[in-house]
Amino acid sequence: ALRWFVRQNPLSRASLLDASRVDSIPGKINDRKTPLGELNWIFTAITDTIAWNVLPSPLFQRLFRQDLIVASMFRNFLLADRILRNLNCTPMSHPALPPTHDHPLWRAWDLAVETCLDQLMMDGVLVDAEATQSTPPNVAATSDGDGAADSDADGSGGGGGAAAGGDAQQQQVASAAATAETAQASTMKQSATAPFFAEQLTAFEIWLEFASLRLQGCSGAQVLRFGE
């Protein structure tokens, strides 16, 4: 789903990414506190809502609520329906499902993905990940070179110094890795805070407010008609 978004939205900032880079989004798919886990929650919510809108209630309960594996399979089928129909292919399933490739809620998914990828790019998680990962080995290699030079300069008595220097280098590398991991965890926590569910709740509150006003207006008009 993420690769498809990057390739199909050339005007998005995420199009600057290579499609394969979305595989490096940090986190675990079953941990909602991470960017990858939050995207999985959003995808589940949107595909379940699409299915709930287009399927009869008994069929929806059977396919999306009785078994986790079956539900996951049919969520992926909805995604396949969107992608393959764009490629002039028609996916089939049993039981047969109505077309959902043009459902309006897919736009909500595109917006959520764009928001998440944009935040990750701003945080440097996707853009600078390779440079961050390559830093500790470079530091270690430089330190090793310096240690070797010092050993050569010291001559035969540099054995103990080389061992001590090796321990110091390992501590420096470990400290740098721990610092990078802490920074990445902080960035992941910040990036995982997607506004999707908060925006949906706000929209629902607004709908309830205006729907109640509309119902009150209708009842008032009906009272006027009865008065006439």
C-alpha positions in Angstrom: 0.0 0.0 0.0 2.8 2.4 0.8 4.8 1.6 -2.3 1.6 2.1 -4.4 1.1 5.5 -2.8 4.6 6.7 -3.5 4.4 5.6 -7.2 0.9 7.0 -7.9 1.3 10.4 -6.3 4.1 12.3 -8.2 3.0 15.7 -6.7 3.4 14.5 -3.2 6.6 15.2 -1.3 6.8 11.5 -0.6 7.4 10.9 -4.3 11.0 12.1 -3.7 11.6 8.8 -1.9 12.5 5.7 -3.6 9.6 3.2 -3.3 11.8 0.7 -1.6 12.6 3.2 1.2 9.1 2.8 2.7 10.3 -0.7 3.8 12.6 1.1 6.3 9.8 2.8 8.2 10.7 2.1 11.9 8.6 0.2 14.3 6.7 -3.0 14.6 3.4 -3.7 12.8 1.7 -4.8 16.1 3.0 -1.8 18.1 0.8 1.2 17.7 3.3 3.4 19.4 5.5 3.2 16.4 5.0 4.7 12.9 4.6 1.4 11.2 2.1 0.1 13.9 0.1 3.3 13.6 -0.1 3.0 9.9 -1.3 -0.6 10.3 -4.1 0.6 12.7 -5.2 3.3 10.2 -5.2 0.8 7.3 -7.2 -1.7 9.4 -9.8 1.0 10.4 -10.2 2.2 6.8 -10.5 -1.2 5.1 -13.0 -2.4 7.8 -15.1 0.7 7.3 -15.1 0.3 3.5 -16.2 -3.3 4.0 -18.8 -2.3 6.5 -20.2 0.2 4.0 -20.5 -2.1 1.0 -21.2 -5.5 2.5 -24.4 -6.9 4.1 -24.1 -7.0 7.8 -24.0 -10.9 8.1 -21.3 -11.2 5.4 -19.2 -8.4 7.1 -19.5 -10.2 10.5 -18.4 -13.5 8.9 -15.5 -12.2 6.9 -14.1 -9.4 9.2 -15.1 -10.3 12.7 -15.1 -14.1 13.3 -11.5 -15.0 12.4 -8.4 -12.7 12.5 -6.6 -14.5 9.6 -9.7 -14.4 7.3 -10.2 -10.7 8.2 -6.5 -9.9 7.4 -6.8 -11.8 4.1 -9.9 -9.9 3.0 -8.4 -6.5 4.0 -5.5 -7.3 1.7 -8.0 -8.3 -1.0 -9.6 -4.8 -0.8 -6.1 -3.3 -1.3 -5.5 -5.7 -4.2 -8.8 -4.7 -5.7 -7.7 -1.1 -5.7 -4.3 -1.8 -7.2 -5.1 -4.4 -9.8 -8.1 -2.7 -11.2 -5.8 0.3 -11.9 -3.7 -2.2 -13.9 -6.8 -3.4 -15.9 -7.0 -6.6 -13.8 -10.1 -7.9 -12.0 -9.4 -9.8 -8.7 -11.8 -12.5 -7.7 -12.8 -13.8 -4.3 -15.2 -16.3 -2.8 -17.6 -15.1 -1.6 -17.6 -12.4 -4.3 -17.2 -8.9 -3.1 -18.5 -5.7 -4.9 -15.8 -3.3 -6.3 -14.3 -1.1 -3.7 -11.3 0.4 -5.7 -13.0 3.8 -6.0 -14.4 4.1 -2.5 -14.0 7.7 -1.1 -12.4 6.4 2.0 -9.3 5.5 0.1 -8.6 9.2 -0.1 -8.5 9.2 3.7 -5.8 6.5 3.5 -3.8 8.5 1.0 -3.9 11.5 3.2 -2.9 9.6 6.3 0.1 8.0 4.4 1.2 11.3 3.0 1.0 12.9 6.5 3.0 10.1 8.1 5.7 9.9 5.4 6.1 13.7 5.3 6.6 13.7 9.1 9.2 10.9 8.9 11.0 12.8 6.2 11.0 16.0 8.2 12.4 14.0 11.2 15.1 12.6 9.0 14.0 9.0 9.7 13.7 8.1 6.0 16.1 10.6 4.4 19.1 10.3 6.7 18.7 6.7 7.9 21.5 5.3 5.8 23.9 8.0 6.9 23.0 7.5 10.6 23.5 3.7 10.3 26.9 4.1 8.6 28.3 6.5 11.2 29.3 4.0 13.9 31.4 1.7 11.5 33.2 4.8 10.2 34.0 6.0 13.7 35.2 2.5 14.6 37.4 2.2 11.5 39.0 5.6 12.2 39.6 4.7 15.8 41.1 1.4 14.8 43.4 3.2 12.4 44.5 5.6 15.1 45.0 2.7 17.5 47.2 0.9 15.0 49.3 4.0 14.4 49.8 4.5 18.1 50.8 0.8 18.5 53.3 1.2 15.7 54.7 4.3 17.3 55.1 2.7 20.6 56.9 -0.3 19.2 57.0 -3.6 21.1 55.7 -2.1 24.3 52.4 -1.0 22.7 50.5 -4.3 23.2 48.9 -3.3 26.5 48.1 0.1 25.1 46.4 -1.4 22.1 44.2 -3.6 24.2 43.2 -0.6 26.4 42.6 1.5 23.3 40.4 -1.3 21.8 38.3 -1.3 24.9 37.9 2.4 24.8 36.9 2.3 21.1 34.3 -0.4 21.9 32.9 1.8 24.6 32.8 4.8 22.3 31.0 2.8 19.6 28.5 1.4 22.2 27.9 4.8 23.6 27.3 6.3 20.1 25.0 3.4 19.2 23.0 3.9 22.4 22.7 7.6 21.8 21.5 7.0 18.2 19.0 4.4 19.5 17.6 6.8 22.1 17.3 9.6 19.5 15.6 7.2 17.1 13.1 6.0 19.8 12.3 9.7 20.6 11.8 10.4 16.9 9.6 7.3 16.4 7.4 8.3 19.3 7.0 11.8 17.9 6.4 10.5 14.3 3.9 7.8 15.5 1.5 10.5 16.7 -0.6 10.5 13.6 -3.6 12.9 13.6 -5.9 10.6 11.7 -8.0 9.3 14.6 -8.2 12.7 16.3 -9.3 14.3 13.1 -12.0 11.6 12.6 -13.3 12.2 16.1 -13.4 16.0 15.5 -15.2 15.5 12.2 -17.8 13.3 14.0 -18.3 15.9 16.7 -18.9 18.6 14.1 -21.3 16.3 12.3 -23.2 15.6 15.4 -23.4 19.3 16.2 -24.7 20.3 12.8 -26.9 17.2 12.4 -28.7 18.1 15.7 -29.2 21.7 14.4 -30.6 20.4 11.2 -33.0 18.1 13.0 -34.1 21.0 15.2 -34.7 23.1 12.1 -36.8 20.3 10.5 -38.9 19.9 13.5 -39.5 23.7 13.7 -40.6 23.7 10.0 -43.0 20.9 10.7 -44.5 22.8 13.6 -45.0 25.8 11.4 -46.8 23.6 8.8 -49.0 22.1 11.5 -49.8 25.6 12.7 -51.0 26.6 9.2 
